[in-house]
């Protein structure tokens, strides 16, 4: 086996990654595009293939002042009512530069609730207002442990202001989570794209 050395801040003589090192790549499973949609549901592709799944939200725009929410399903999407305990905090800074804060939002968290979990604050409804971010779901097919998730989003909230929101928690079930639904807290998802990836 040849030894590889760093030389002038670069690596040389590496021709392949050892088989024992995972690629850590994102594998696109599906894409859904909203068009005045009441919800977007991912009812396939969430299984035991990957230990981590990532949803990416790209320019989600609300039909009314509302925030993006999600819930999981253990029955392939017949019901979206998984019990969750979560945390919710956010930082904001407005365009006028006269308001900024980091706060824990008690109205955004859940305690053993089957309600949909909010991932964003209230999106602005101007034509150029939107929200982007990610939701990580860990080992959803595991039947021993609860299902952890973390989310980070940024939106233009009415004001206008930038709101960076952090949500984390667990779905308190040992049943496999095999479907996920996204919807607004009111009204439709006017436009936007949600992509589902598996992490290898």
C-alpha positions in Angstrom: 0.0 0.0 0.0 1.4 3.3 -1.0 1.6 6.3 1.4 0.0 9.5 0.4 1.4 12.8 1.6 0.1 16.4 1.7 2.3 18.6 -0.5 1.9 22.3 -0.6 -1.7 22.1 0.8 -2.8 19.5 -1.7 -3.1 15.7 -1.8 -1.3 13.7 -4.3 -1.4 10.0 -5.5 -5.0 9.4 -4.4 -6.8 7.5 -7.2 -9.8 6.1 -5.3 -11.7 6.4 -2.0 -11.4 3.2 0.1 -14.5 1.1 0.1 -14.9 1.5 3.9 -15.5 5.2 3.5 -19.1 6.1 2.6 -19.7 8.6 -0.1 -22.0 10.9 1.9 -23.8 11.8 -1.3 -27.3 13.2 -1.8 -29.5 10.9 -3.9 -32.5 12.6 -5.4 -35.6 10.5 -4.9 -38.4 12.7 -6.0 -39.4 16.3 -6.7 -42.8 17.9 -6.2 -43.8 21.4 -7.5 -46.7 23.3 -6.0 -49.2 25.2 -8.0 -52.0 26.5 -5.7 -51.7 23.1 -3.9 -53.5 22.4 -0.7 -50.6 20.0 0.2 -47.6 18.1 -1.1 -47.3 14.5 0.0 -44.4 12.1 -0.3 -45.9 8.6 -0.1 -43.1 6.6 -1.7 -39.3 6.6 -1.4 -39.2 6.8 2.4 -38.0 3.4 3.5 -35.1 1.4 4.8 -32.8 2.3 1.9 -31.2 5.3 3.7 -30.6 6.2 7.4 -31.2 9.9 6.7 -33.6 11.7 4.4 -33.5 15.4 3.5 -36.3 17.5 2.2 -35.2 20.8 0.5 -37.7 23.7 0.3 -37.0 26.0 -2.6 -38.9 29.3 -2.9 -42.1 28.3 -1.2 -44.7 31.0 -1.7 -47.9 31.2 0.3 -51.3 32.1 -1.1 -52.1 33.9 2.2 -50.0 34.9 5.1 -49.2 31.5 6.5 -46.3 29.2 7.4 -45.2 25.8 6.0 -46.0 22.8 8.2 -45.4 19.0 8.1 -46.6 15.7 9.6 -45.6 12.1 9.2 -47.5 8.9 8.5 -47.1 5.3 9.6 -49.7 4.0 7.2 -48.4 5.1 3.8 -50.3 8.4 3.9 -53.8 7.3 4.9 -53.4 9.4 8.1 -50.9 12.1 9.0 -51.2 12.2 12.8 -48.0 11.1 14.4 -47.4 12.2 18.0 -44.5 14.7 18.3 -42.6 16.6 20.9 -40.6 19.6 19.5 -38.7 22.8 20.0 -39.0 26.0 18.0 -36.7 29.1 18.1 -35.8 31.8 15.6 -33.8 34.9 14.9 -35.0 37.9 12.9 -33.8 41.2 11.5 -36.0 43.6 9.7 -35.2 45.7 6.6 -35.5 49.0 8.5 -32.6 47.8 10.7 -34.5 48.9 13.9 -35.6 45.4 15.1 -33.7 42.2 15.7 -33.9 39.3 18.2 -33.4 35.7 18.9 -36.4 34.1 20.7 -37.8 30.8 21.8 -41.4 30.6 20.4 -43.6 28.6 22.8 -46.5 28.9 20.3 -44.5 27.0 17.7 -43.5 23.9 19.7 -45.6 20.8 20.4 -45.8 18.5 23.4 -47.1 15.0 22.7 -49.3 16.4 19.9 -50.5 14.9 16.7 -50.9 18.4 15.1 -48.9 19.5 12.1 -45.5 21.0 13.1 -44.7 24.4 11.8 -41.3 24.9 10.1 -41.5 28.5 9.1 -43.0 31.7 10.4 -45.7 33.6 8.6 -44.5 34.1 5.0 -45.0 37.5 3.4 -47.4 37.5 0.4 -45.6 40.0 -1.9 -44.7 38.6 -5.3 -41.1 38.3 -4.4 -41.6 36.8 -0.9 -40.7 33.2 -0.3 -39.1 30.7 2.1 -36.3 28.2 1.7 -34.7 25.5 3.9 -34.3 21.9 4.9 -35.8 19.2 7.0 -33.7 16.2 8.0 -35.5 13.0 9.0 -33.4 10.3 10.6 -33.8 6.5 10.3 -37.5 6.6 9.6 -37.8 2.8 9.1 -36.3 1.9 12.4 -38.8 0.0 14.7 -36.8 0.4 17.9 -36.3 4.1 18.4 -38.4 7.3 18.0 -37.8 9.3 14.8 -35.7 12.4 15.2 -35.9 15.4 12.9 -34.3 18.8 12.6 -35.2 21.7 10.3 -33.7 25.1 9.4 -35.5 27.6 7.2 -35.3 31.3 6.2 -38.2 33.4 5.0 -39.3 36.9 4.2 -41.9 37.6 6.8 -44.4 40.4 6.5 -42.7 43.5 8.0 -40.6 42.9 5.9 -37.9 40.9 7.8 -35.7 37.9 7.5 -36.7 35.1 9.9 -34.3 32.2 10.4 -36.2 29.4 12.2 -34.8 26.2 13.9 -37.2 23.4 14.7 -36.2 20.0 16.1 -38.0 17.1 17.8 -39.0 13.6 17.6 -42.0 11.6 16.3 -42.8 9.5 19.4 -43.4 6.2 17.7 -41.5 3.0 17.1 -43.5 2.4 13.9 -41.8 3.1 10.6 -42.5 6.6 9.2 -43.2 5.9 5.5 -44.9 9.1 4.2 -44.6 12.9 4.9 -47.1 15.7 4.1 -46.4 19.4 3.8 -49.1 22.1 3.9 -49.5 25.7 4.9 -51.0 26.7 8.2 -53.9 28.2 6.2 -54.5 28.5 2.5 -52.6 26.9 -0.3 -48.9 26.5 -1.2 -49.1 29.0 -4.1 -45.8 27.9 -5.6 -42.5 26.3 -4.8 -40.5 23.1 -5.1 -39.8 20.4 -2.5 -37.2 17.8 -3.2 -36.6 14.6 -1.3 -33.1 13.1 -1.0 -31.6 10.0 0.6 -28.2 10.4 2.2 -25.8 7.6 1.3 
